[in-house]
Amino acid sequence: MRGSAFSEIYSKVIPAVCVVVAAMLAMQGGLSVIKFKSMAAQATASQMQVVGSTIESSLLRWEQLGLGIAEMERLPELIMREATQSAVIDRIAILNPVGNVVQATAELAILDADRAAILRRILSANEAETVIERRGWIYSGRMITGSTGDIIGAVVMVAPTSLFMPRLVSLGQNIGWTYLMIALSVPALVLPVVMYQFRGFASLYLVLRDMRAGHVPAQSAVHPDMAGLVAKLQAGHAVDQDVRAKVDVLAKDVLKDGAA
């Protein structure tokens, strides 16, 4: 009965709580997917950097022999072999210090639309190793510093994001189902809490409703938290009824005297 008295409040509070929880879960799910995507890209880049380290060692050995990057005849064979043996690398490009492609395993090693952003990130960053994701590709760059301390070039390794996209989609689905189950369980958890927190007000509402109808509820029907307040209301109601009765008696006496 108390629950039905505040059914309108329950019907507003519980959906509001569910909407807030659903929004929080959706935001958390989105952040989780973004975080996993970043971690997967970093893991892929780390695998590519192992290949980059091998290429860098070969370049430095040849550089110590006095050969420039453009003069290293075995360089095309080296990067083609490394790209073929790698499970993640799609193509490799060797850049000179100004960003021009000296050798590459593919004709279009770096997409033209991304070229400026990638070269700026790889050649201008303070880090020796950089990672940038553009248009479905992960570019992992490694600057090469010669024996004189000058930058002699850079190695750019490219891998498709499709390597981890199936796992990312699967993760998103699992997170979505998990959060959906949580959102569906919220009403069952929130309803008892709301009813418990509003128990005193529901009892007071019933008392006021009954007293307006001329009925005084028994103390056993009143919630203990509201017993004191209800007792005062009952006393006031009794005084009100007594005054009304006396007024009615006086009114009848006046009418009798007037008739006489």
Secondary structure, 3 states (H helix, E strand, C coil): CHHHHCHHHHHHHHHHHHHHHHHHHHHHHHHHHHHHHHHHHHHHHHHHHHHHHHHHHHHHHHHHCCCCHHHCCCHHHHHHHHHHHCCCCCEEEEECCCCCEEEECCCCCCCHHHHHHHHHHHHHCCCCEEEEEECCEEEEEEEEECCCCCEEEEEEEEEEHHHCHHHHHHHHHHHHHHHHHHHHHHHHHHHHHHHHHCHHHHHHHHHHHHHHCCCCCCHHHCCHHHHHHHHHHHHHHHHHHHHHHHHHHHHHHHHHHHHC
